[in-house]
Amino acid sequence: MKIFLKIILIGVGLIAVLLLITFLYHTYQLRNEANKYPAPGKLVEIDNSKVHVYSEGDGDLTLVFMAGSGTSSPTIDFKPLWMKLKDDYRIVVVEKSGYGWSETSSNPRDIDTMLQETRKAIELSGEGEPYVLVPHSMSGLEAIYWARKYPEEIKAIVGLDPAIPDVYLNSSFKLPSKSQLYAMYFISRIGISRFMGEEGLENNIPLLKSDVLSEEDKNQLIAMFYKSTFTKNMLNEANYVKDNAKKVKKSGIPSNTPMYFFIAEGSNNSVIPNWDEILSAYLSNVDNSKYKLLDSEHYIHHEYSDFIAQEIDIFLKEIDNN
């Protein structure tokens, strides 16, 4: 028995040493990558943490891109779409706390706090309203809430397979267990993800296969994946999501805000049955709305960037003419 316990202790000790070496190597690489790939936009300070806001392009309208849950590099993730719009519109990508080049924040991830941080970040970066919000996935909640609380700031919402409150309040929606969430957090924060290899990276970052991005973009994307995958803010967002959905639903539908949803047909039905029907039904309560079903995965702006860019331009011109 003593020999058996000794073997176990030796094994545990070896694992602890390997994890420590992995963490130290990860920390060293993060420092190198931060020097090699500085933030391309502005870093503004909100409550003692820095938030990254990337801006480019010209135009009278400002399109604000808002990332879905867990998107490690929103600036690059949205690039296949925003690069097709920057000649006619002002492009702004807000990287929430814990995303991309932004630092993590100790603030809670309730919907009011996140919205105020987003609005403050845009204000401090020097961008002006009115805004066309372009949310992907979970940021659909924040966009809807924004249009409801500050309708004078929002000209329209263009949803990229956006979530609405009923998605998260659906009885079929289930978050991963707390043990699973914390396991993913541990793996990403200690740096184990650095050893997944090229195939593993491509499976986790499909945009690496894109012909649109340069090699420099892809290298930055990988660096941001190591830095900002499953941060504590992302973990907290997951814990808050149902409460946030309840609050957004209670606030009501911003029915006077024009909306156009691009919906990935069937891509989320395994998680939420009738995902596309829930989203299209929501728009029936909006005075000026339309939607398009596309045969795509959830990151719809990767596969259909050309089509979506053209449709956004048409939609916004229609609004101006009405």
N, C-alpha and C positions, 0 to 999 in steps of 0.2 A: 504493500500500500504506500509506504514512504517513497519508494522508487517511482511509482505511478504519479504521486503528487509532485514529485520533483520534476518529472517530465512535463507535466502540465504547466508548472511554474516557469520552466525554461521556455516552453512554447509561447506562453503569454508574454514573457519578457521579450522574446524575439519579435513578436507581432508589434509590441509597443515601440521597440527600437525602429522597426521598419516604418511604422506610422509617423514617428518623429522625424525620421530622415525624409520621408515624403513631404511632410509639412514644411520642413526647412527648405527643401528644394523648391516647393511651390511658392513659398514666400520670396525666395531669391528670384525666381523667374517672374513673378508679378512685378517686382521692382524694376527688373530689366525691361519688361514689356511696357510699363508705364512711361519709362524714359524714351523708348523707341516709338511708341504710339501715343503721343499726347492728345488731349481732347481737341477735336477739330473745330468745335464751337466755343461758346462762352460758358464759363463756370460761374454761376451766381450763388451767393451764400444765403441759405434759408435755415434759420434756427441752428446755426453752427455746423451745418453740413453743406457741401457744394452740390449743386444740381446742374447738369449739363443741358444746354439748349443749343441745338444746331439750326442755323438759319442760312438760307440761300435763296436767290432768285429775285425777280421783280414782279410787280403787279399791285393793283389796288386791293386785292383780296389776299388775306393771309390764311393758308391752309395749315392747321395744327394737327400733326400726326401723333396719335396716342397709342402706345404699345399694349399688346395683349399680355396676359400674365406669363411671367417667366421668360420673356424675350430678352436675351442677354445683351443684344446690341441694337436697339431700336433705330438708331441713325442709319446703320448699314442695312438692317432688315427692310426698312421702307425704301431704300435707295432705288430698286428697280422701278418703283412707282413715282417717287418725287422727282427723279431726274427727268422724267417725261413731262413734268408740270412746271418746272422752275423757270422756264422762259416766259410764262404768262402769269404766274402767281408767286407770291411770297411763300416760301416753304419753311415751316418751323417744326422741328422734332423735339418734343420734350421727353427727356429721359428721367423718369421718376427716380426717387431715392432708391438706391440698390440696383439700378439698371444702367447698363452701358458704362459711360465714363462718370456717372454720378456716384457720389459717396453714399454709404448707407446712413440712415437716419434713425434716431431713437424715438421719433414720433410714432404714434399709433397709425394703423392703416385703415382707419374708418374713412368713409366716403367724404366727409366734410374736411378732414385734414388733408387728404390727398388732393381734393379740388383746390383748396386754398394754396397749397404748395405749387400746383401747376399754374394757377393764375398769377401767383407772385413771381414764379420763375420767368414766365413770359414777359411780365411787366419789367422786371429787372434787366432782362436781356434787350429791352428797347423796342419790342414789337408792339404794334397797335391793333386794336379791334376795328371793325368786326371780324370775327373768326369763322371759318368753315372748319368744323371739327371732323377729323378723319380717324375714328377709333377702330382698333382691331380687338376682337374678342372681349375680354373682361373690361376693357376701357369703355365699352359701350355704356356701362353703368354710369361712369363718371361723366361722359358726354351728355347723356340724358339728364342727369342731375344738374349739370352746368346750364343747359338750355332752360331748365325749369326754374332755377334760382336766379339766373342773370340773363334773361332772354334778350336784353338789349345788346349783349356782347356777341351773340351767336346769329350768324346769317343762315347757316344750314348745317346739317349733319350728314356726312357720307360714311356709312358704316361698312367696314371690311369684315364681313361675317361677324357682326358685333353681337355681344351678349346683351340681353334685356333682362329685367328683374325675374320674369317668369321662368327663365332658363335655370336659374339657381334655386328657385323656389319649387321647381318641379320635383315631385316625390322620387323620380328616377335618378336625380342628380345626387351623386355620392362623392365626397372628397376622399382622397387616400387617407388611410388611418394615420393617427399622429405618429406612430412608430415608423411608418413608411416615409412621411414627410421629413421627420428628423433624420432618418437614415440618408435620404437624398441630400439634405442640408450638410450632414457630416461629410459625405463623399465629396461634395463639391468644394466645401471650405477647406478640407485638409489637403486637397489636390490629387486625389486618387484618379479623378477624371483625366488627368494628363497622360495616363498610361492606356487609354482605350484604343489607340492606333488610328490610322487613316480611315479605315472602314467605319470604326465606331464614331469618329468625328462626323463623317458624311451622313451617317444615320441620324445623328443628333442635330446636325446643322445642314439640312438639305440644300440651303442656298449656296453651299460650297460648290455645288455642281452647276451653278448658274454661269451662263455665258456673258451675262450683263456686267458682273463684277470683275474688277481688275484683280491681279494677284495681290496687290497691296491691300485692297479691300478685304480679300479673303484672309490674309494674314492678320489684319486687325480684327476680323470677325472671330477668328480662333482665339486671339488674345482676350477679347471681351468675353468669350465663352468661359474661359478659365477664371476670369475675374468676377463675372457677374451672373453666374448660373446658380440659381436657387440660393439667393442671399437671404439674410434674416428678414428683410422687408418683403420679399416675395413670399416667404413662409408666413409672415403675419397677414399678408393680403389674403392668402388662402383661408386663414382662420377667421377673417372678418367678412368673407364674401357673402355669406347668407344674411348676416345682419345688414350689410350694405345694400343687398338686393331688396330687403324689406323696406329700408328707408327710402330708396329710390322709388319703389312701387308706391309707397304711401304719399310721396311728394306729387305724384300724378304724371300724366303724359304731357310733354310740351307740344301740344297739338298744332300750335301756330308756327312751329319751326319746320321748314321744309326738310325732308329726309329722303335719302336714296340708299338702300341697302343692297350690297352685293353679297349674295348668300351662297355658301359652298353647299351645293345640293347633296345631301346624304352623308357628308363627311363626318358629321357629329351625331348621326342617328344612333350609333352604337353607345354613345354616352347619354344623350338626351333624345328619346324617341320623338320624331316629328319636329326636330330642330328647325327645319326650313318653314314648316307651317306655323310654328310659334312666332318666328320673326316676321313673316309676312302678315300674320293676323294683327300683330302690334301696329303695323303701318296703317291698318284700316281705320285707326283712331286719329290719324294725322291728316290735317287738311290737304297738304301738298306733299304727296309721297309716291314713291315708286320703288320697285325692287327688281333684281335680276338674279335668277338662279343660274349658277355656273357649275359645271362638272369639274370640281376642284377639291383639293385638300383645304384644311382650315386656314393656312397662310395663303389666302386667295390672291393677294397682291403680288406674290411671286410668279404665279402661273399666268395671270391675266392682266399684267401691268399695262400693256398697250391698250387693251379694250377698256379697262377701268379708267385710265387717263383720258381717253376720248369721251367716255360717258360723263365723267366729272365735268369736263369743259362744257359739254352740251347742256347738262343739268344746271350749272351755275349761270349760263347765259339765258336759259329759260326763266330762271328766277328773276334775273335783272329785267327781263322783258315783261314780266307780269306786274 
